[in-house]
């Protein structure tokens, strides 16, 4: 799990809305990994700092790890 926001943050102490993003719920959803990489690249660009000031992004890049591992 990744937590991305702009300031030092402890869950429950700062009042910001949460945005939850997940990928690879099912093993065959390979394109979702590529989409998530694009989302991460966008969030980490310097000009997107304002969105990180407003929200806390909780990101789970792969939910079904065993299914993806077993194919």
C-alpha angles and dihedrals in degrees: 000000000000125000115199125184136131104252136041103284139184118196111261097010101085120053106228128132115257124230114198119202124180135177140186096034088154123037095240096055095101095148090061089067090056091047091050090052088055092049091051092048090051094047093050096051114111095237091060094064091110092063089051089053090057104040144034112224116209108193128187107187097191125018100174100049095158093049092050091047092051092044 
